[in-house]
Amino acid sequence: MLITQRLGLNTQGGSLGLTWDAVYTLTTALAGRELKKEDLEKLASAFIDVLIKANEFKRDSQRPPAYLWKDEGFQKAMMRYYDAVVALGVTEENARIVGGNLAESAQQIVGRNRSILYPIPPGDPRPR
């Protein structure tokens, strides 16, 4: 099951709107590492939280996308993501690069005209 589904999110159109750099730097930084399930779950949760905070900023704030960096919720989510990347053994320098690319993707999300994260409606409760 996709992490977005586990968290009750739908990406409509199959894309979270991430830049190629954000995906590439993360996968490169993690390549060849022995990764524990718990650490990956923390990373995935922090990753999705960054995108959720960007989406909430877009929905709730009248400020331009450049102000995303000043949003306290977004800053906390980015620090949690950074800490999760470092916990996987990525150097601090590479963690800053990985985090910067994710933050750039989040800022692009805020600059869009539509939201990218939508709640998934509950499933049909009838037995099959």
N, C-alpha and C positions, 0 to 999 in steps of 0.2 A: 504494500500500500504506500502510495506517495505521502511524503511528510505533509504536503499541503492538504491532502485528504484527511490525514490523522488529526490535523489541527482545525478541520472544518472549513477549509478554504477551497475556493474554486478559481482557477486561473483563466477562465474563459478565453479560448483561443490557443491554449497550450503554452503560453509564454509568460514568464514572470517579468519580462522586460529587462532582464539582466544584460549588461554589456558583455561582449566576448571577453574582454580583459578580466572582468570579475570572475567568470567561470574558469578561464585559463589559469589565472594566478592561483586560485584556490586549489584546483586539481594538481597543478605543478608543485605547489608547496606541500601537498599531502602525498605525492607520489612516492612509493617505496617505503612508506611508514607502516609500522604495525599499529593498526587503529582498533581500539576497543569500542564495543557497541555503545557503552555508556557515554564515552567521549564524543562519539559521532552524533548521538542523540542530543547532547548539549550543544554541539556545533549547529546541527540542523535547527534546533529550537531557537537559538540565538539568531541564526541567519534569517529565519522566517519572521522573528520579532522585529528585526531591522526593517523588513519590508512592510510589516503591519504598521509600525510607527510612522514610516514615510506616508503610508496610505491614510492613516489617521490625521497626520499633519495636513495633508492635502484636503481631507474632508472637513476638518474643524477649523482650519486657520485661513484667514483672509490675506496672510502675508505671502510675498513671492517665494519661489523655491529656494532662493539663496538663504533664507532664514531657517531652513530645515536644520542647519548646523547649530543653531541657537536653541532648538527645542530640547528641553530637558529629557523627555522620554526617548527621543531619538539618540541623544548622547549616551544615555544609560544602556540602550540596546546595542549601540556600537561598541561600548566598552565590554559588554558581556560577550559579544561576538569576538572581539580582539582577544579577550581572556581565553575563550574556548579554542581559538586557533593556536595560541601560545601553549595551552595545555596539551595539544597534540604534538608538541616538539618543534613547532615552526619557530624560526628565529624571530626576535622582535622586529628586526628590519623587514623581513618578509611578511610578518603579520600586519605591519603598517601598510605595506603595499596591497595586500589582500583586502584589508579593511577599507583602504582608500578607494579601491575599485568597486567594492560593494556600496560604499557611500555615494559614489558617483552614479551608480545604477539607481539608487534610492532617490537621488536628486532628480534624475531624469523621469522617474515615476511621478514625482510631485509636479513636474512641469507638463505632464500630459493633461489632456482635456477630459479624460475619463478615468475612473477608478479601475484598478486591475485585480483587486481582491474582493470577492463576493462570498457571502455565507452560502454553504451548500444546504439546500432544504433537507429536512429529515427524510429518511427513506420510508417506503411504504410499510406500515406496521402490520399489515395483513400477512398471515402465514402463507407460505407457498406450497 
